Amino acid sequence: FTALPGGYRCSDGDFINLGYSASFWSSTEGGISLVWARALYFDHSEVSRYSSSEQFGFSVRLVRE
């Protein structure tokens, strides 16, 4: 799996962290109007998990079975 650091889209349409991180949707909801997301970073091996508003735009990773 190769993740390209495409950042994410804010609710106002601006893109953040282009070239630095890759944020992905999770299928798990984090509460009312919240979702869980995962982020990978180009400069270290940490994987972050955080909740975010559904108004943000993250990448989607498709897994073929």
N, C-alpha and C positions, 0 to 999 in steps of 0.2 A: 504494500500500500504506500503510495507516494502522495502526500498532501502538499499542494501548492499554497503558499501564504496569500490567499485572496482576501483576508480580512473579513469584514462584515458590513452590512448596510444598516445605518441608523434609521429611526422612524422618520427623519426629515429628508431621507434620500442620500445623505452623504455617506461615503465609504471611509471606514476607519481601519487602521492597522494593515493596509495593503503592503505586501512584501515582508510583513513581520509575523503574522499569525494566520491560522486557518481555523475558523469557527464552524461547527457542524451542529445541526439540529439533533436532538434526541427524541425518541418516540415517547418519552416519559414527561407528563405534565408536571409543572412545579407549583401549581396552585391556580387560582382564578386568573385567567389571562396571562399566566406565566408558563414557560417551558424550560426544560433543562437543556443546556448546550454543553458541548465539549470544545476545547480550544487546544491546538497544537502550535508550537512556536518554532521558528527557524533556528534560533540560537541556543536552545537547550531542550532536553528530553522530557520536560514536564508536560503532563496533560492536565488541563484544568477542567473543572466541572462547576457550572454556575447557572443560576436561574436568570431568565431574561424575559422581557415583554414579548408577546407574540408580534409586536409591530416591527421588531428588528428582522433583518434578513441574514440567514446563515446558509452555508453550503449544505448540500445533501450528498451523502455517500450511499450509493446503491450497492447492495450485496446480492449477487446472483446465487441462488441455491442449486 
